[in-house]
Amino acid sequence: MLGYFGPAGTFTHQALLSVSDEEAVALPSVAQALDAVRSGQIDGAVVPIENSVEGGVSATLDELIAGDPLVIVGEIVIPVTFGLYTRPGTRLEDVRHVLTHGHALAQVRQWLSRELPEALVTAAGSTAGAALEVADPGSRHDAAVCARVAGKIYGLDEVAYGIEDNPGAVTRFVMVGRPGPVPSRTGRDKTTLVAYMHEDRSGALLEILEQFAVRGVNLTRIESRPTKTFLGSYCFAIDAEGHLHDRRVTEALLGLHRICRDVIFLGSYARADKQPPDVPMGFSDADFHSATQWLATLERPNGDR
Ligand SMILES: O=C(O)C(=O)Cc1ccccc1
């Protein structure tokens, strides 16, 4: 059984529906969705991780790092388009209280300040949760910023659509499971990990980046997150092109492990855009293999190469 950050009608739900028609259970928060995977209640959960406008979903990254290990087994990228949905009968000009998820708010801020400058905006657990709350006749919130499907599910009126400030925004979601065999290499993969430095000193981040650079591994994302121990203490969440079983990625991880205090492996999985990696000359598996073979010849008698 799979799960997702719900309730029904979230963008996360749509992401899951785009890859699976299996029955799935809605969990009310990212933390609860991931804990349900940890406890074995469900086999996998879809959660949001990154948005092209607002950046990383910190709650997800933090929950993935904390607690019993979890791994990312797949990613889904979907466009996000928002509308404003009211309790039936409420017109746009009557809206006083708007409810939505923080990441949605970040993407419609200009529209809201232009069209509803007086409205009070409150953060909700999710966009669909906001729609569910607005549908309650006793609610003090009269409008939700959410997906069209959520407006429909919870019986709201659509008073505006396509209200995002940056058309073309996409959100990236991940399917998370318990640690086990890594999904097979497709040749178009990504690897996610979190690196903790030994100490705060000049060049420490450069050394982390070097492990990838000198092995021809391109990074698609790097984000610092507080380690939550003391102010100024950070770890680095990194997405790299390639699979754990690509030699250049294996070698980069070994290098990281040698120089870091800790490295959390968060999975290798097929990338959503199916882009092949740009492997520079000298960094393919075949190149590593022939270098290993050459090394083996060095100690043969009579210079037998
Ligand atoms: O609240 C939702 O619908 C979510 O799935 C999280 C989210 C919120 C805003 C943009 C993309 C995902």
The ligand as an ORCA input file, in Angstrom:
! r2SCAN-3c Opt
* xyz 0 1
  O      -0.406     21.326     -0.256
  C      -0.274     20.626     -1.285
  O      -1.146     20.496     -2.150
  C       0.986     19.939     -1.513
  O       1.024     18.870     -2.078
  C       2.243     20.670     -1.164
  C       2.471     21.684     -2.219
  C       2.042     22.969     -2.017
  C       2.266     23.909     -3.019
  C       2.881     23.560     -4.193
  C       3.268     22.266     -4.391
  C       3.074     21.319     -3.401
*
